[in-house]
Amino acid sequence: MKKFCILLTALFLGLSAGAQTPFQITFGPYLQNVTADGATVIWGTSADALSWVEAAPDGEDHFYAEERPQYYQTKLGKRTVGRLHTVRITGLKPASFYRYRVCSREVTELQPYKVSYGQTICSDVYRKKPYRFKTRDAAQQSVSFTVVNDIHENSDMLATLLSDVKKEQRDFVFFNGDMVNNMSSEQQLIDGFLRRSTELFAAEIPFLFARGNHETRGLFSDHYLDYFPTPTGEPYYAFRQGPVFFVVMDGGEDKPDSDIEYYGLSDFDRYRADQVAWLKETVASEAFRTAPFKVAIIHVPPVNSTWHGPLDVKKHFLPVLNDAGIDLMLCGHLHSYHYLPAGQTECDFPVLINSNDRAVEVEATADALNLKVKDTKKQVVQELTLKAKQ
């Protein structure tokens, strides 16, 4: 009997060892916060690792032609070990193409005076071309992007709406909120939209995020900025690309802070009020004032709803935006499509509230904003042109 137990234990340990997941990249890489002089690359691994990005200017030479500069994630003077890897590539030139690959070296032991490593894995640049992206150019003559929202983890819908992003060479994609039902785990983000986004475009074309009310919910919601970093370190931010200045705002939750669904944890009235100071400073900037077009992005619309969240967005943000001369606001949240011309509501600018099953494709020059709203069959359901103000 004793021998049988020993044999059974050995068999169990052998099966457990054989069933261990091999060290691998679990999601990504995807681009975030691409600027004129840098870009952030994010990916995950199945075990703790020391990770880096190797980058090179675009060219005809093979990626293996020479040793490429390595960029690491660091904190307090040390290179970071973990499963989530957020690496900033710096010192780049504006309006330039770069190639890159990601590498991770498994850390099997991390002691004060001893570190042991396992396997090293990298994205393939031997059989495949390296990933490629372009830095931002504030002076470019045009900009093109696609907006989707309220996907709620329907990755098949996402793939249908964004299948042409790479082919059409969009500058970026906007996720205008509620990409997930809530934020309960990393795996939920991966399965909900990150994996499919990376397969479609996100390793080479960045997506930008306007947080929706559903991204504020769940145990994992405090990690939002770990996966979707911004220039401000807040979910709201602004930037200029080509002829358009973008103001990305965060409308927070849609019900009163005291609602029983929030269990006493919400403080979004104060959050929205505090955001106004940043908004006023942003619209007073020279980059905003000199842009031919000013586009506001927010998940929760300030119109077409009598719920508390939208009403508070209207109260705090609308006076600033009306005075600032916004040319277009892009929203989601309602799961239905509405185009509201300037003056039809309290907004002195047109508001496009996109549905959850349509994509808004935008091409802008210094003279015009051209919008095409397409359904899941790629049929144009509405086409709009907004002329630049004289």
Secondary structure, DSSP 4 states (H G I P E B T S, - for coil): -HHHHHHHHHHHHHHHHHHSPPS-EEEEEEEE---SS-EEEEEEEEEEEEEEEEEEE--SS-GGGSPPPEEE-EETTEE-EEEEEEEEE-SPPTT-EEEEEEEEEEEEEEETTEEEEEEEEE---SSSPPEEEE---TT-S-EEEEEE---TT-HHHHHHHTTTTTTTT-SEEEE-S-SSS----HHHHIIIIIHHHIIIIITTS-EEE---GGGG-SGGGGGHHHHS--TTSSS-EEEEETTEEEEE-----SS-TT-GGGTT---HHHHHHHHHHHHHHHHTSHHHHT-SEEEEE-SS-SSS--SHHHHHHHHHHHHHHHHHT--EEEE-SSSS-EEE-TTSSS-SS-EEE--TT-EEEEEE-SSEEEEEEE-TT--EEEEEEEEPP-
